[in-house]
Amino acid sequence: MIRNPRDFYAGLLFVAFGVVALVIVQSYAIGTAARMGPGYFPRLLGILLVGGGIIQALIGLRSKSEIAVEWHWRPLLMLLIGVALFIVMTPWLGLIVATLVTSLVAMAASRDFRWQEALPVGAILGGAAAAVFVYGLGIPLPVWPWFMGR
Amino acid sequence: MDLLANLALGFDVAATPINLLYAFVGCVVGTLVGVLPGIGPVATIAMLLPITYGLEPVTALIMLAGIYYGASYGGSTTAILVNLPGEMSSVVTVLDGHQMARQGRAGAALSIAALGSFFAGSVATVVIAMFAPLLADLALKFDAAEYFSLMVLGLVSAVALAHGSVLKAILMTILGLLLGMIGTDVNSGVARFSFNTPELIDGIGFVAMTMGLFAFAEIAVNLERSAPSRVVAARIGSLWLTWKELVQSFPAVVRGSVVGMLLGILPGGGATLSSFASYTLEKKLAKDPSRFGKGAIEGVAGPESANNAGAQISFVPMLTLGIPSNAVMALMVGALIIHDIQPGPEIMTKTPHLFWGLVASMWIGNAMLVILNLPLIGLWVKLLSVPYRLLYPLILLCCAIGAYSTNNNMFDVWVAIVFGFLGYIFLKLECEPAPLLLGYILGPLLEENLRRALVLSRGDYTVFATRPMSAVMLVMAMGLLVLVLLPAIRNKRETVFQET
């Protein structure tokens, strides 16, 4: 029975990172303390991470308090999908359209989402992003879609 | 009279129109993010870093610094008027500040918060000018072994003084160190942990990483809760303090400044810890502690002075030793490295205008902030009516475009997405992201100095114990770790953070 999932899963997460590091480090030369190879220090860190992670997980198993973690994946995923769309769309649809879509998806992550509000806000953000970042600060991103002749 | 000559040089640099302009921009942006809950100085500085690439290093630093200490001014406004901390550093200000507002003394609370901060900031500027050179001189005598031990001490005390679980903070630091290993190893030329991705050969972009951990993950957590109502509680009333309030608060301002300066120099210290410690101290010293929580002006004056003193003094270890003491300072180190300046004792000798210009700009910035925050208070109050649901898409977009602009490459935006996902998991598991950032920034330096020390000692690890300064620092680090892990102290430490 996992008493404190926060501590337990945190421990497992650290162990996982440590194991990944240790596996990758296998292909690097370790060397000696006097002549360290590229694998020496990362291996040391990987060992510490695995060891500490195990202790952390045990603490979670033996904890006296029982606290459940509430995961709410929906808002997080909406935000991240919004940003991913920004990455994919900007090169061919341009900054204004990409910004509009990204802000709509991101705003839909909120409980108080309303189309009447989100559409104008997204359009304003799109225009402002082009004005400030591309025309103002000179960041090289296309503003208009590919078919509008750049 | 080195001090005066140095300060004169500093004011010459800081008072050029361009530097004044950027100090002002920094202070305005800092106040803005301070006033608005849900966005902090770390995410803001990460967002604005790419814009500073084209500026002179000193100008960039002046602006970024203004954001940091400006946020501690702005945070108090929200704390007092809305009963919500605008920033972590103003959490304790809510207690008595908002009570004062309910009693119709919001104006007085705002005044003492701003004036106390200004007093603390001015004292801190002079203290930095006097003591930073001494620390830099000491650091110039350091060899690789001492540097390694110093960084260990820095990382350990950052962990010890942070809130939350010590073990988790240590593990986050180690994970950060490992993330810092990503990219080409300078000694062997091997591209480590790069997964055959060319974009990773220079390491993970720290701007993108910070945005993911501090902005994306924060927004996701904020969206889980239903939006707290932001009703501005009361009329602000007169900004003038009564004579009685002045007499009550002045000693608290002085004590708060001292507490802030003592804690600000410690790694892990800075604004937040200072304000907590000052509140506890004021409550202990008060003749009638029961007044606290019911609108005691000392409970506003002390912590607000302390957080500003702490914020400014935390620049000292970063600039003189090259050791960032909190997440904001880690970003400053990153900013300096982008400008090809390695933070450390050489800054003061090689680029004195940078060091002294920044110090002088802090005093100028503080003066600007008093004006921005008192006469213009009505403007900031209006901003509070912007709901979070309109604010976070803006933050998200600025981050995405900002991450792209660091290398004009979408890869960095993917990095931000990955760290946003990880950051959410970390926050949910109560693993603070700040130690990870410190570890990430110090990772390559720590490895380099460990390597050099052991080359010189031909692989003999005792070098860290036989060199006296290194030994002292390692003993201090170990002592600190033992202290925070002892049950009695551990409970005490938790009460300091929970009392409020």
Interface residues (C-beta under 8 A of the other chain):
Chain A: R6 D7 Y9 A10 L13 F14 F17 A21 I24 Y28 A29 T32 A33 A34 R35 M36 G37 P38 F41 P42 L45 G46 L48 L49 G52 G53 I55 Q56 I59 V69 E70 W71 H72 P75 L76 L79 L80 G82 V83 A84 F86 I87 T90 P91 T99 T102 S103 A106 M107 A109 S110 R111 D112 F113 E117 V121 G122 L125 A129 F133 L137 I139 P140 L141
Chain B: I51 S165 L167 K168 I170 L171 I174 L175 L177 L178 M181 D185 N187 S188 V190 R192 F193 F216 A217 I219 A220 L223 E224 S226 A227 P387 R389 L390 Y392 P393 L394 L396 L397 C399 A400 I401 Y404 S405 N408 M410 V413 W414 A416 I417 G420 F421 Y424 I425 K428 L429 E430 C431 L446 E447 L450 R451 L454 V455 S457 R458 G459 D460 Y461
